[in-house]
Amino acid sequence: MVEAANVLGVLAAVLLLGSVIAWVKLVRGPLLQRTDGSTGTDSAQGELASELLFWAAGLSTAAVFLAIAGWIFI
């Protein structure tokens, strides 16, 4: 179980890094100009960053439960 927790933890870290990269691209990327003159961000890029963050949190939670279960039952 501990090995599975390690794998899930690494996958969660990779997804978290991907989320940070997507967020930085969102913030530092070109802003979209609307017809009224205001600027906005790309909502698809923001959605990708939030989904990656969501999946990273879920995988890290699963990794924590597996690690605790492995620690208790070994």
N, C-alpha and C positions, 0 to 999 in steps of 0.2 A: 504494500500500500504506500509505503514511503516513496518508492520509485515513481509510482503514478502521480503522487503529489508533487514530486520534483518536476516531472514532465509538464503537468498542468501549470505549475508556477512559472516555468520558463515560457510556456505559450502565453500566459497572462502578461508576462513582462514584455514579450514581443508585441502583443496587441496594445499594451500601454504605450510603448515607444511609437507604434504606428499612429495611435491617437494623438500623441503630442506632435508628431510630424504633420499630420493633417490639420491640426489646430494652428500650427505655426504658418502653414501655407495659407490658411484661411485669413489669418490676421495680417500677414505680410504680403499677401498676394494683391493683385489689382482689384480695386473696388469697382463694382458695376454701377454705371451712372443710369439713373432712371429718367424718364421723360420729364419729370417735374424738377430736375436739376439736383436732387438729393442723391447720395450714394448709398449703396447697400452691399452686403456681402453675398457670396454664393451659398444659398441655403443647402444645396446638395453636399457641398464640402463640409458644412457644419453638421449635417445629419450623419455623414460618414464618421466624423470625429467623435460624435456622441455615441454612435453605435459601437465603435471600437472600444470606447471607454466602458460602455455597458458590458460588453463581452469580456473585457479584461477583469472587471470587478466580479463577474459571475465565475469565471475560471479560477480566480484567486480565492474566492470563497470555497469553491469545491476543493481546491488544493489544501486549504486550511483544514477542512473537515476530514479529508483523507489522511493528512499528516497527524491530526489528533487521534483519529481512529487507529492508525498504525502505531502510534506511541502507546496508546492504552492497551491494545491487544497483543503487543509483542513482549 
